[in-house]
Amino acid sequence: MRRIGRISMGHSFLFGFPVFAGAAGYTFSAELFIQLFLAGCVLSFLIFYLFSELTGRTAFVFLTLVFSIFVWVASPKLVFEKDGYLTGGEVGFSFPAITQSRLHITAILILVVIFVLYRYVEKSRIGYFMQAIGDDETSSRAVGINLRKTKALSVLLSCVPAWSAGLIYGFEFGHISPEIFSIEISVFPFIASLVGAGNPLLSVFSSFALVYLSKILNSIYPGLMGIVYSLILILSPKIGRWVYVKGKRLGEKG
């Protein structure tokens, strides 16, 4: 989505909504889990595509962030009663579990497939169209680029890894709570991409580094990583210019 000039600060919605909906359905049956997960994928895609169509670059950043915060605040209100017990609320819902070995193999395969797909799209004609839209939407429309189709594909390509990551997250912990929509998760993709200079390979390594750094800092003092994220966001214009230059040079060498 960054290539079409739409930077999201609310990817926790894409990450969390399908699995949260699926987990709510799992309270009643495995079939409903699958149905609600797929419905959550479709709905989250449509919402973000609509945002990309209705807003400009700056408005999109804030709209996605505010929307994800709204879902974070509202999600604890979802409570069900089954067999005389209440489930949901701030505690959340149980999630189906799979073996750790199968989970890790699945996660690695998904990561490799998405990375290869992104590299292919980046070098393809549609990748060129995305970059053109990111540079100038008016000129792109004038030369015959289908803005709606290209934006829809860009949003879909951004949704797929978020949905996949959310599903793996649920399988890993066997439980989904409203914290899956937290601000820290919302800004994580942006910061990982910023630190990784927008380069797919560097963004993968920066994501792992940020996860481990978060575990270390939060073990020292809860919420300490949030302060680090805040500082990165404040300094993001300067950091962005610096990592862009470094990333471009690295790409030229590669």
C-alpha positions in Angstrom: 0.0 0.0 0.0 3.0 2.3 0.5 3.7 2.0 -3.2 0.4 3.6 -4.0 1.0 6.4 -1.5 -1.2 5.0 1.3 0.6 4.3 4.5 -1.5 2.5 7.1 -1.2 3.0 10.8 -4.1 0.6 11.5 -2.9 -2.8 10.2 -3.9 -4.3 13.5 -7.4 -4.4 12.1 -6.3 -6.4 9.1 -4.2 -8.6 11.4 -6.8 -9.1 14.1 -10.3 -8.8 12.7 -10.6 -12.1 10.7 -9.1 -14.2 13.5 -11.1 -12.4 16.2 -14.3 -13.0 14.2 -13.2 -16.6 13.6 -12.4 -17.2 17.3 -15.9 -15.8 18.2 -17.4 -18.3 15.8 -15.2 -21.1 17.2 -17.1 -20.7 20.5 -20.0 -22.5 18.7 -18.5 -24.7 16.0 -15.4 -25.2 13.8 -17.5 -24.6 10.7 -18.6 -21.2 12.0 -14.9 -20.4 12.8 -14.0 -20.9 9.1 -17.0 -19.0 7.8 -16.5 -16.0 10.1 -12.7 -15.9 9.4 -13.3 -15.8 5.7 -16.1 -13.2 6.1 -13.7 -11.1 8.3 -11.1 -11.3 5.5 -13.5 -10.0 2.9 -14.9 -7.3 5.1 -11.5 -6.0 6.2 -10.4 -5.8 2.6 -13.5 -3.9 1.5 -13.1 -1.4 4.4 -9.4 -0.6 3.7 -10.1 -0.4 -0.1 -12.9 2.0 0.6 -10.6 4.1 2.8 -8.0 4.2 0.0 -10.6 5.4 -2.4 -12.2 8.0 -0.1 -9.2 9.6 1.5 -5.9 11.3 0.5 -2.5 10.2 1.7 -2.4 12.1 5.0 -6.1 11.4 5.9 -5.6 7.6 5.2 -2.9 7.4 7.8 -5.0 8.9 10.6 -8.3 7.2 9.5 -6.8 3.8 9.6 -5.2 4.5 13.0 -8.4 5.9 14.5 -10.5 3.1 13.1 -8.2 0.4 14.6 -8.3 2.2 18.0 -12.1 2.3 17.8 -12.2 -1.5 17.1 -9.7 -2.0 20.0 -12.0 -0.1 22.4 -15.3 -1.7 21.0 -14.1 -5.4 20.8 -14.3 -6.1 24.6 -18.1 -5.4 24.3 -18.6 -8.6 22.4 -19.7 -11.2 24.9 -21.5 -14.5 24.3 -23.2 -17.0 26.6 -22.8 -20.7 26.0 -23.7 -23.6 28.4 -24.3 -21.1 31.1 -20.9 -19.5 30.8 -19.9 -16.1 29.5 -17.1 -15.9 26.9 -15.5 -13.0 25.2 -15.2 -9.5 26.6 -11.7 -8.4 27.8 -10.6 -12.0 28.1 -11.4 -12.9 24.5 -12.0 -16.3 22.9 -10.3 -19.6 22.6 -8.7 -20.5 19.3 -8.0 -23.9 17.6 -4.4 -25.1 18.1 -2.0 -27.1 16.0 1.4 -28.7 16.8 4.4 -26.4 17.1 6.4 -28.2 14.4 3.5 -27.9 11.9 3.0 -24.3 12.9 6.6 -23.3 12.4 6.8 -25.0 9.0 3.6 -23.3 7.9 4.9 -19.9 9.1 8.2 -20.3 7.2 6.4 -21.4 4.0 4.0 -18.5 4.2 6.9 -16.1 4.8 8.8 -17.4 1.8 5.8 -17.4 -0.5 4.8 -13.8 0.4 8.4 -12.6 0.0 8.8 -14.1 -3.4 5.3 -12.8 -4.4 6.2 -9.3 -3.3 9.5 -9.3 -5.2 7.7 -10.5 -8.3 5.0 -7.8 -8.1 7.7 -5.2 -7.4 9.4 -5.9 -10.7 6.2 -6.5 -12.7 4.0 -4.2 -14.7 1.5 -3.9 -11.9 4.3 -2.9 -9.5 5.2 -0.1 -12.0 1.5 1.0 -12.0 1.5 1.1 -8.2 4.6 3.2 -8.1 3.2 5.5 -10.7 0.0 6.0 -8.6 2.1 6.7 -5.6 4.0 9.4 -7.4 1.0 11.1 -9.1 -2.5 9.7 -9.3 -3.7 12.4 -11.8 -0.9 11.6 -14.3 -1.4 7.9 -13.8 -5.1 8.2 -14.7 -4.2 10.4 -17.7 -1.9 7.7 -19.2 -4.6 5.0 -18.8 -3.8 3.2 -15.6 -6.8 1.7 -13.9 -6.6 3.3 -10.5 -9.4 1.3 -8.8 -8.1 -2.0 -10.0 -4.5 -1.2 -9.1 -5.5 0.1 -5.6 -7.7 -2.9 -5.0 -4.8 -5.3 -5.8 -2.4 -3.2 -3.7 -4.8 -3.4 -0.7 -5.2 -7.2 -1.2 -1.5 -7.7 -1.3 -1.3 -5.8 2.0 -4.1 -7.8 3.5 -2.9 -11.3 2.7 0.3 -11.2 4.9 -1.7 -9.5 7.7 -4.4 -12.2 7.6 -1.8 -15.0 7.5 0.1 -13.5 10.4 -3.0 -13.1 12.5 -3.9 -16.7 11.8 -0.5 -18.0 12.8 -0.7 -15.7 15.9 -4.0 -17.4 16.9 -2.6 -20.9 16.3 0.5 -20.1 18.3 -1.3 -18.8 21.5 -4.6 -20.7 21.2 -6.4 -17.6 22.3 -7.5 -14.3 20.9 -8.1 -11.2 23.0 -9.0 -7.6 22.2 -5.3 -6.7 22.6 -4.8 -8.0 19.1 -6.1 -4.6 18.0 -3.6 -2.7 20.2 -1.8 0.5 19.0 1.6 -1.3 19.3 0.4 -3.9 16.8 -1.1 -1.1 14.6 2.1 0.8 14.2 4.4 -2.2 14.0 4.3 -2.8 10.2 4.9 0.9 9.5 7.9 1.0 11.8 9.3 -2.3 10.5 9.0 -1.0 7.0 10.5 2.3 8.0 13.5 0.7 9.7 13.9 -1.7 6.7 13.9 1.2 4.2 10.8 -0.2 2.5 13.0 -3.1 1.3 11.1 -6.5 1.6 14.2 -8.4 2.8 15.3 -5.8 5.2 11.8 -5.4 6.5 11.7 -9.1 7.3 14.9 -8.8 9.4 13.8 -5.6 11.0 10.5 -7.3 12.0 12.3 -10.1 13.8 14.6 -7.5 15.5 11.7 -5.4 16.7 9.9 -8.4 18.2 12.9 -9.5 20.2 13.7 -6.0 21.2 10.1 -5.6 22.4 10.4 -8.7 24.5 13.6 -7.5 26.1 12.5 -3.9 26.8 9.0 -4.9 28.1 10.6 -7.4 30.4 12.6 -4.6 31.9 9.6 -2.3 32.3 6.1 -2.9 30.8 5.3 -0.5 28.1 8.9 0.6 27.5 8.8 -0.5 23.9 5.8 1.8 23.4 8.1 4.7 24.3 10.6 3.5 21.7 7.8 3.3 19.1 6.7 6.9 20.0 10.2 8.2 19.6 10.6 6.5 16.2 7.3 8.0 15.0 8.3 11.5 16.1 11.7 11.1 14.3 10.2 9.2 11.4 10.7 12.0 8.8 14.5 12.1 9.5 14.8 8.3 10.0 12.8 7.8 6.7 15.1 10.0 4.7 18.2 8.3 6.1 17.1 4.7 5.7 15.8 5.5 2.2 19.2 6.6 1.0 20.9 3.6 2.7 18.3 1.2 1.3 18.6 2.6 -2.2 22.4 2.3 -2.2 22.1 -1.3 -0.9 19.6 -2.0 -3.6 21.9 -0.6 -6.3 24.7 -2.8 -5.0 22.5 -5.8 -5.1 
